[in-house]
Every structure is written in structure tokens, then in C-alpha cells.
Amino acid sequence: MFIRRPLSLCLFAFSLLSLPGTAIAADCRASQHNVAFATRLVALADREYREFNGHRIGDDGHLLKFGSAESETELLHDPVSGEASPTQSGRFAWRRVWEYWITLGRHVDGEPLHRKLVFVPELLEDPGTRERTREIELAKVLEGLVAEDDRVRSALREAAVRAALNDSAWSAAFISFLMDRAGLSGEQFRYTATHSDYIKAAFDGSDSYAYRACDPATVKPRIGDLLCYSRGNRPLKRFADWTRAVQSSRFVSASHCEVVIDVDAPARKIDTIGGNVLQSVARRRLRLNEAGVLSRNHSPEIFPQAEEKDCLTSKYCKRQNFNLQYWSVLLQLK
């Protein structure tokens, strides 16, 4: 039977559908996604973690395994045997991080050599100097390295690059590396050294973009998704904070994202892999609640982080929970 509805009610319903948040919520309930791409991305991330010999973080936020770090000359590992191997491309952990930047440079011109070295003039000679900290681009440092001995010149160049890697946050470069290897174009993914750039692109909602922005408090994660947290002095603690913040033309926010590589619904657990986590590539386990979405147990608002200074000044030291973050946006693979 046809029921006539008041025009005002119809207009109200239409206005709700027109709201960005409502449209986002509807899209995030989509059941289909690019399984083939997700599988490829997961395999790439897992292989990178294995080759790097990265850290492992448990669902309680405690460090289970400490692996290789960004600036070390530890050998990369064979991803199958788990043994250190001198035949892996790049050979060392630091050289693999440099490869992340080189890959990003194929999409963002000059990005690798824009890395900066942090220094204090005369600090080597005078430990008490009050000179302020300064920065210099890697490109200028490499240009200034002059040595007749090829070995000396090569050693200086490698040392400069390793120092620049140590002074540069590379987690977004790691994500860009994975997306490049998985085959995404510049229209499908925003290649950048800043996480919030590609997060904003997901909010902007281009049909060709590979990801859409969703609320991890209400949307179940799937393999191939990117789970992100906000950090810094003014973190965006909830998805609603992101939806407001990205409206600014000058939007930028300190953040970090990791690839969801496994979803164990019966156990209510997911595994993620991210770069530059404690200066390494890390595999992390997180908890889900009974609804299958990210547990609130990982929120700093529920369980405040232990004070780091207590471990320095007190006899007792509470183990730090590395999973306590404002996990406030999920980039869902379309």
C-alpha cells in the first residue's frame, strides 16, 4: 500500500543523506573490497617485517621481541628461514629504510635528498656549548663531502645518509613504499612523507582513491585497511575530530598508520604492521570488542599511559603499553 509522507519529512531525510558524516557511514558499511589488492599488500608488509627483522608488540602493548633498528648495520633476514642473510637487497636495515625514501622520491620529486641532519655547531669540541640546534639538508651535506680516497668518500656519504635517516620520521615513507610495490598510482594513493596528507585524501572522497575514511569505533577492520592514530600535543582523539579538522585548507596533524595484515574474529584480535615504530618495522597485535571493532582498552582515556619519568626517578617502573594510542581513523580499502 502506498503511504503518502509529509514533504517536510522527506526533505529532512534527504538532508540527512546529504551530510558528509552520514554518507561516510553508509560507504563504510560496504561489504565488498579489493581482496586481490589487500592480499598483495598484506604479503608485501609481512615480507618487509620479516626481512627487516622487526619488533613484535603483544596485545597488552608490551614489547615481545626487539629486532633491528633504522640506522644499524645488522643484516636483513631471509623472510622464509628467518636467518640473517647477506644476499638480501640492500643488505642492511639502514639501507632498506633509505629504499623507502628512494621509492617515495619516484612520486615526490627530490624527497630523499630533502631529509635533514640535525646538528649543534661546535658540540663535538665543546659539550657545554649553548648554540641552538640547527638543520641542514642531506643534499647540501653530500655536495660538501670531498675526499680523494674513494673509501673515505664512500664512508662519509653512507654516514651522512644514516644520520639523516635517524633524524627523519619514516613511517609514512614506509606506507608509501608498500603502496608503490602493490601497484597504486598517484590517483589511487597520495604519496607523501606525512600521514595526514593521505588520510585527508581519503576524507576528500575521490572515486578513484583506493581508501575511504571510516570510524574505527563503529567499523570492523579488514585486511588491507590502514589503522591510524593521532599523536602530538593536540591529538585528534575521535573520528568526529578528524571530520572537522580536515575541512581546513591548511590541515596537518601528527599521526601514524599501520597496515591491517590479519583479522582473527573468533579470537577478537587483529595484527598490523607499521614502519618507524620504535625505530623499526613492527608487527603489533590489537584487541577487538564483542562487536568486532577496535577495543576501547587501547584508549589512553580509559587507561592512562605510565609516566616515563617514573622509570628514571623511582625505584619502581611500570611497563609501558605501546598500544595506548588515539586510534581514531580507519582507512578502509574500497
N, C-alpha and C positions, 0 to 999 in steps of 0.2 A: 504494500500500500504506500502510495506517495504521501509524504508528510511535508506540508509547507512550513518552512522555518523562517523566522523573522529575519529581515535583511540585516539588521544590526548584528545578529548572532553570526551570520555568515561572514560579515566584514571582520568581526572580531577574530573568528577562526583563521581567516586569511592573513590577518595582521600577525598572528602568532607564527604562522608558517613563514612569514617574511622576515622574522627576527633571525639574525645570524646564529645565535646560540641554538635556536630550535632546528635550523637547517643542519647545523653541525651535528647535533644529536641524532637526527634522522639518518644522516650519511654514515655515522659511526656504527649504526646498527646493521650495516650492510653485511651479509653473510659471505659473500664471495670476495676473494682477493687473489692476487697473482701468486699462486702456490709455487709455480716453477721458479720465479724470481726469488721468492722467500727461501726456498730450498738452496738455491745457489748462493745467496747472501749468507745464510747460516753456515754453509760449508766453508766459505771464504773466511768468515770471522773465526770459526773454530780452528781452521788450519793456522791462521795468524797467531792465535793464542798458543797453540802447540809449538809452532816454530820459535816464537819469541821466548818460550819457557816462562810464561807469565805467572802472576799471583793468582791465588784462589781464595775467595771470600765466602764463608758459610752463611746460611740463612739467619744466623744470630748476629751477623755483622762482624764476626771475628775472623782474623786472618788465619787461614788453614795452611797456606803454602806461600812462601816468599820466593819469587822467581828472579829473573834478570831485570835490571833497571835500564833506563833510557840511555845513559852515557857510558855504559860498561862495554868492555871488550870481551864479554862472555860469548861463547859460540852460540849461534842459533841451534835449534834442535830438529832432528828428523821428526816430522809430525806423526809418523806411524810407530816407530820404535821408541820414541821419547828420549833417544840418546843425543848428546851433543854431537854436532856434525859440521866439519869444516867445509862441506860441499854445498851447504845451503846458500842461496843467492844473498849476497851482502855479507855473509859470514858472521858479523857481529850484531848485537842488539842495537847499538847506536846507529849503525849503517842502515838497518831496517827502518828506524824512525826517520832518517834522512830520506828514505824512499817514499815515505808518506808525504813529505813536503814536496818532493820532486813530482809526484803524481798530481798533487793539488796544483802545482805550477803549470801543468798542462791545461788547466781550466782557468786559472787566475794568473795572469802574466806576471812573472817576476817574484811570485810569492816565496819561494825558498830563500832567495838572497835578501829578502826583506826581514829575515829573522834578525833579532838584535842581541848583542852581547852586553851584559851589564857589568860595569866596572867602576872603580873609585880611583881617580888619579893618585899616584904615589902610595897606594895602600901596601904594595909589596915592600917598599922601603920603610914606610912609617906606619906601624899598626895603630898609632894614635891619631892619625890624620882626621880632620873634620871636614874634608872635602865631601861634597854631595855625590850621591850615586848618579852615574850617567849611563847613557845607552849609545851604541854605535851599530849601524847596520853591518851584517855579515859581509855584504858585497864590498864595503869600504875596507874592511879588515883584510879580506883576501887580496884586494888590489895592492895593499900596502906591504904584503909579505914578500920580501926579496931575500933570496939566498942562492948562492952559487951552487951549493951542494944539493943535488936533487933529493937526497934523503931528508935533509933538514927542511927543505921547502915542503915536501910531502907531509912530513910530521907536523909542521906548523899549520898547514891547511886543514889536516884532519883534526888537530887540536882545536882550531877555531870553530870548525863546524860542530864538533862535540860540545863545545862551550855554548854555542848558540842554541843547540837543541836542548841543553839543560836549562836555559833561560827562557824557553818558549813553551807555552802550553800547546800540546799537540793532539789533544783528544778529538777536536773537530777535523783535523787533518787525517786522523785515523779513520773516522767515519767516511770522509770524502774518498779516501783510498779504497775502502771497501765498495762504495757505490760505483767508483770508476771501474774496478775489477769486475763488478757484477754487470756492468754494461749500461748504466743510466747516462742519458745525455744531459746537457746543461738545461734543457727544458724540463726534464723529469726530476732533477735534483739541483738544488742551489749549492754549488761547490764553494766552500768558504773555510776560513780558519776560525770562524766564530759560530758556535752552535745556534745562537738566537737568530742568525740570518736564515738558515734553512728551516728553523721552526716557524718563523714568520711567514715564509713562503708556503708552508703547509696551511697556515691560517688563511692566507690570501685566497686559496681555493681554486687555483687554475686546474682546468680539466686534464691538462697534460702532466701535472705534477704527480709524482709517484705516491705521495703521502698526504693524508688529511690529519688535522689536529683533533684529538679527542681527549676526553676527561678520564684519566686512569682510575678515578674513584667510582666510575659507573660503567666503563667499557672493558671487556675482557681482553687481555693481551694475546697476540698471536705471533707465531714465529715470523721473523722478518720485520716486525714493528720496531720502532725506536722508543724506548722509555727514557724520559728526561727529567732531571731535577734542576731546580733553580737554586742558586747559591749567592754568596756575597753579603754585603751589609743590608741590602733591601731585597730579599728573595721574594719571588712570586710564589706564594705558598699554596695557592689553589688555581684550578683551571680558569675560574672566573677572573682571576687577577691577570692571567695571560690574555684573555679575550679583550680586556680593557687596554692593557699595555701595548698590544701590537697595533692599535689604532694610530699610535703616534708615528709621524714620518721619521722621527729620529730614534726609533725604538732600538734598544740594545739591552741585553740582560745577561749577566754572568750565568752560565748554565753548563750542563753536561748531559750527553745522551749515550745510551748503550743499545746494542742490537739484542733483541729477544731471540735466543737461539733454541730454547726448549720450553715447552709448556707441559707440565705434569699435573693435569687437572685432578686426578684422584688423590695425589699427594698434596695438592694445593701449593705447588712450588713452580717457579719459573727460573730459568738461568739466562743471564745476559753476559755479553762481552763488550768491554769498552777499552779505549786507549787512554794513556796517561793517568791511570788510576794508581796512586802511589808510585808514580814514575814507571809504570809498566803497562802491559796489556793484561787485563784481569778478567777472570770469569767469576761472576757473582751469582749467588742464589738468593732469591727473594720469596716471601710468602704471599699467598693469596688467601682471601677470606672465603666463607662458605658460598658467596655469590660468584666466585671465580675472578674477582677483581683484586687489585693490589691491596694488601692488608694495611690497615692504619697503624699496625705495630711498627712500621718503618718511619713514622712521622715524628720529627723532633718535638712536636707539640704534645704528643702522647708520652713519649719517653725522652726527656731532655738529655742531650749528649753530656758525657762526663767532661769535667773541666780538665783540659790538658795540663794546665799549670799545677794541678794537684799531684800529677806524676813527677813533677820536678821538685816540689816543695814539701810534699807529705811523705810519711813513711809508707802509706798505702796508696796503691794505684789501681783504679778501676779500669778493666779492659775496655778499649774504645769500640764502639759499634759503628763500623764503616757504612752500614746500610741506613743509618738515620739521616735521611735527606728529605727535602721537599719535592718528592716525586709528583709533579703537578701537571705534566702533559705527556700524552701518549701519541706518537706519530704513527698512525695506522696505515699499513700498506694497502693500497687500493687493489 
